[in-house]
């Protein structure tokens, strides 16, 4: 994977003609990859699914002998990896329709369900449709404003409750599977009176059905099957879910929330062309670098920019696509945001800490000449999509 760092934003403004030319080249790139899809791609996902199933079997078996500490630790490790791969490289990507072209029911978006609390229908709506259509548009993309749980953008007005912003962020990471399962509800709108109880009911039913089955499997069925080792299996399943939640949320944070990633207003994205949509996806996403296994365990969302451009192309192809996307961005003077995972995650947490305090605090601190502990650049004025 490339070790390139984020390209500095250019002051050059692209004309509508240049943006359309840029979009044209991306369309051509996509067409070449789609035309090349075939048996090697099918073999890749089948191999990943096979490995994930073996890891799950190993993890469950080792937890059955969880009274022996080395077996318990090995079981948690194997089950954690299984859940991460099922969530990131298999579930997330299959439900994006990346393998629908295989015409194999096991690998189609409409049939797939994962080892998670999120109902597939809820995910397909909140993630595939809302997030990927309206990426980082404040007022349309719930992800852009921290899921209504954390303050991750200055567009969210400061309130004393945000003094606990780092706590909310940490708790969301720990309970990430439950937070995403409830995202469809947008419960903050219910609390403010924007949504009625009747409007909440369909989402609550989906949550009850899927999350209930998942909790029953992890915390009742498998522990009972372990007999006297039930407590070890119960705690082992909870530990594996925690590891998966912390990893998955860190991957998402790195791709969406670092400093330098743009948000957009509804007004500036009205009547947006497909090329302008491409342009927004790049400005509103970030990549992170790492090893081959970081790519696999992140579901190749280490290439979040390429994923936002081509969400329905097999994710393991993003590495080869990134070479051309990076070159196109350099050609047109478009910022391509990429750093190590550690740097991106640190950037996010600096932002979370910064935004926990009133905006005026930092303005006054600067005027008084007080040095800032956390560096946080003044937001750039966003370039209109058709500029």
Secondary structure by P-SEA (a helix, b strand, c coil): cccccccccccccccaaaaaaaaaaaaaaaaaaaaaccaaaaaaaaaaaaaaaaaaaaaaaaaaacccaaaaaaaaaaaaaaaaaaccccaaaaaacccccccccccccccccccccccaaaaaaccccccccccccccccccccccccccccccccccccccaaaaaaaaaaaaaaaaaaacccccccccccccccccaaaaaaaaaaaaaaaaaaaccaaaaaaccaaaaaaaaaaaaaaaaaaaaaaaaaaacccccbbbbcccccccccaaaaaaaaaaabbbbbbcaaaaaaaccccaaaaaaacccccccaaaaaaaaaaaaaaaabbbbbbccaaaaaaaaaaaaaaacccaaaaaaaaaaccccccccccccccccccc
